[in-house]
Structure formats: structure tokens, C-alpha cells
Amino acid sequence: MTMGRGDDSIAKAERDVLDAKKRLTDALKARPPERIRDYTLAYAGSGAAVTLAAIFGTHRELLVVHNMGKRCPYCTLWADGFASMYKHIANRCAFVLTTPDEPAVAAAFASARGWTFPVVSHAGTTFAQDLGYKGDEDKFGPFHPGISALWKDDSGALVRTGTRAFGPGDDFCSLWPMMDLLKNSVGTWEPKYHY
């Protein structure tokens, strides 16, 4: 038997997944937008203060990655992937990675990883907690990974139009579907900083 897209059960399962993703997208878009306040964060490296509103630059939309900081190899995996897509994303909207790490630590880590996108520290602010990305302590700390989509309306007010958590197997890291093609899927593999 030749394996490929010709298998009817696989084709049906792929259609079912696409239909489920469409329903999820529709459900996410049906959620009421959430007005958020403007936060003052700090650029990685210089520590210079920057408001969330200023990070939009000339764009009306902003994708904010809620990263757990350098202590999390999973968050690093996602961010490494965003580095390869950053030019494409930045052509459509503004993009920033937020971290609980202090600005100097965040800059050193971003440089070592080759990240070229903007990185800001929310250390000492309630930003992560207010947006739902800080909670119970786990093995990587109290912060949780995910993404928020923000829109700046005509008055300059900031509105969160969508948010999703990150986790193994999600659609925000292209590695997971590739691993699922392997006989033992991910198995016991976990991301590392260096291989």
C-alpha cells in the first residue's frame, strides 16, 4: 500500500481537523473584544521604557507573545520558530515578545538565540497577570506561555481581539505536526537549549 494523501480515512480526518479549526477560529472571533490598559514595559538590553501603545509603531495591530523567560526551553522553541517568520509577520502587523526576565538578561538570551524581533521585559509590572499569563507556580515558574492579538482603535485605546495559550502540539510551533508523522510521535523528546 502506498501511503499518502490518497488514503480516504486520512483525507477525511484532515478535513475534520480543518473544519474544527474553522469552528475554533469562528468561536474565538465571536468572543467580545477586551479593552486593556496601556502598560509601560522595558526594552531588552537598554531597559528603556516603552509603552505597549508605542510598540505598535505604524501598525494598528500587534501580536504579543507571552514568553516564560529564559528558564523555559519550550518557550525558547516557539520563539526560535518566530525568529524565522518575523519578517513575514512584521510585514502584516507589529510583533513583540514579552518576558519576565530583567532587560539585560532578556537581551543576552535573545542575542544568543539570534532573535531579531523586539523583546521587552514586563518585570515589576502586572502585565502578565492582568492578561491571564501569570498564575500558579510550575516547574518553569509562575508565568504561562501564549499569544495575544491587540488592536489600537481610532481613539488610541488598546483592545485584545484574541488570545491563545501555547503548549506541545499546538498550531503555533511547526515542529509538533512533523513529530506526529514519526512512528513514535514525540516520544519522550523535549526541547533543549543546545543539542
C-alpha positions in Angstrom: 0.0 0.0 0.0 1.3 3.4 -0.9 1.0 5.9 2.0 0.0 9.4 1.1 -3.0 11.7 0.7 -4.9 9.1 -1.3 -6.0 7.2 1.9 -9.7 8.1 2.4 -9.5 7.9 6.2 -6.6 10.2 6.3 -8.2 12.7 3.9 -11.4 12.6 5.9 -9.5 13.2 9.2 -7.7 16.1 7.6 -11.0 17.7 6.5 -12.4 17.1 10.0 -9.4 18.9 11.6 -9.7 21.8 9.1 -13.4 22.1 9.9 -12.7 22.0 13.6 -10.1 24.7 13.2 -12.6 26.9 11.3 -15.1 26.4 14.1 -12.4 27.3 16.7 -11.5 30.4 14.7 -15.1 31.5 14.5 -15.6 30.9 18.2 -12.5 32.9 19.0 -13.7 35.8 16.8 -17.1 35.7 18.4 -15.7 36.4 21.9 -16.2 40.1 22.8 -13.1 42.2 22.5 -11.4 43.1 25.7 -10.2 46.6 26.4 -6.8 46.7 28.1 -4.8 49.5 29.6 -1.5 50.7 28.2 1.5 49.3 30.1 5.0 50.7 30.4 7.5 47.9 29.7 11.3 47.9 29.2 13.2 47.2 26.1 15.6 44.2 26.4 19.1 45.5 26.7 18.8 49.2 27.2 16.0 48.9 29.7 14.5 52.0 28.1 10.8 52.4 29.0 8.3 51.8 26.2 4.6 51.8 26.3 2.6 49.0 24.8 0.9 51.5 22.5 4.3 52.7 21.2 5.2 49.1 20.2 2.5 49.2 17.5 4.6 51.6 15.5 2.7 52.5 12.3 0.6 49.3 12.6 -3.0 49.1 14.0 -2.4 45.5 15.1 0.1 43.9 17.4 0.9 40.2 18.2 2.2 39.9 21.8 4.0 36.7 22.7 3.8 35.9 26.4 7.1 34.1 27.0 8.1 32.5 30.3 11.6 33.7 30.0 15.0 32.0 29.6 14.1 29.4 32.2 11.8 27.6 29.7 13.2 25.5 26.8 9.7 25.1 25.4 9.2 28.9 25.2 12.6 29.1 23.6 11.5 26.5 20.9 8.5 28.6 20.0 10.5 31.9 19.9 13.2 30.3 17.7 10.4 29.5 15.2 9.1 33.0 15.3 12.6 34.3 14.5 12.4 32.6 11.1 8.9 34.1 10.4 9.5 37.5 11.9 9.9 39.4 8.6 6.7 37.9 7.3 4.8 38.8 10.4 6.2 42.3 10.6 5.0 43.0 7.1 1.4 42.4 8.3 1.4 43.7 11.9 3.7 44.7 14.8 5.2 41.8 16.9 6.9 41.7 20.3 8.0 39.0 22.7 7.4 39.8 26.4 9.4 38.2 29.1 9.5 38.3 32.9 13.4 38.4 32.7 15.1 41.6 33.5 16.1 43.7 30.4 19.8 42.8 30.5 19.1 39.1 30.9 16.5 39.2 28.2 18.8 40.9 25.7 21.7 38.5 26.4 19.4 35.5 25.9 17.7 36.9 22.7 21.2 37.7 21.2 22.5 34.2 22.0 19.4 32.7 20.3 19.7 35.0 17.2 16.2 36.6 17.8 15.8 39.7 15.7 12.3 40.6 16.8 11.6 43.2 19.5 11.8 41.8 23.1 10.5 43.7 26.1 10.6 42.9 29.8 7.4 43.1 31.9 9.4 42.5 35.2 7.9 44.5 38.0 4.6 45.1 36.3 1.2 43.3 36.4 1.1 42.9 32.6 1.3 39.1 32.5 -1.1 38.6 35.4 -3.6 41.1 34.1 -3.6 39.4 30.7 -4.0 36.0 32.2 -0.5 34.7 31.7 0.7 34.5 35.3 -0.8 32.1 37.8 0.2 29.0 39.8 3.9 28.1 40.0 5.0 25.1 38.0 8.4 23.7 37.1 9.2 26.7 35.0 7.8 29.3 37.3 4.5 31.2 37.7 4.3 32.6 34.1 2.4 30.8 31.3 3.1 31.0 27.5 0.7 32.2 24.9 -0.1 35.0 22.5 -2.5 38.0 22.5 -3.6 39.9 19.4 -4.1 43.6 20.1 -5.8 46.3 18.1 -5.4 50.1 18.5 -8.7 51.8 17.8 -9.2 55.3 16.4 -9.1 56.8 19.8 -5.8 55.1 20.6 -7.4 52.7 23.1 -6.0 49.1 23.1 -8.3 46.2 22.6 -7.4 42.5 22.9 -9.1 40.8 20.0 -7.9 37.3 20.7 -5.6 35.2 22.9 -4.4 31.6 22.9 -2.2 29.6 25.2 0.9 27.8 23.9 1.6 24.1 24.6 3.0 21.0 23.0 1.0 20.0 19.9 -0.5 23.5 19.3 -0.6 25.3 15.9 2.0 27.9 16.9 5.0 25.7 16.6 5.5 23.8 13.3 7.7 21.1 14.9 4.7 19.3 16.6 2.9 18.2 13.4 6.2 17.0 11.9 6.9 14.9 15.0 3.5 13.4 14.8 4.5 11.8 11.5 7.1 9.8 13.2 6.3 6.2 14.3 6.5 7.1 18.0 5.5 10.8 17.6 7.3 13.0 20.1 8.0 10.1 22.4 10.0 11.3 25.4 11.7 14.1 23.5 11.8 17.5 25.0 13.3 20.7 23.6 16.8 21.7 24.8 18.7 24.9 24.6 21.6 23.2 22.8 21.9 19.8 21.1 
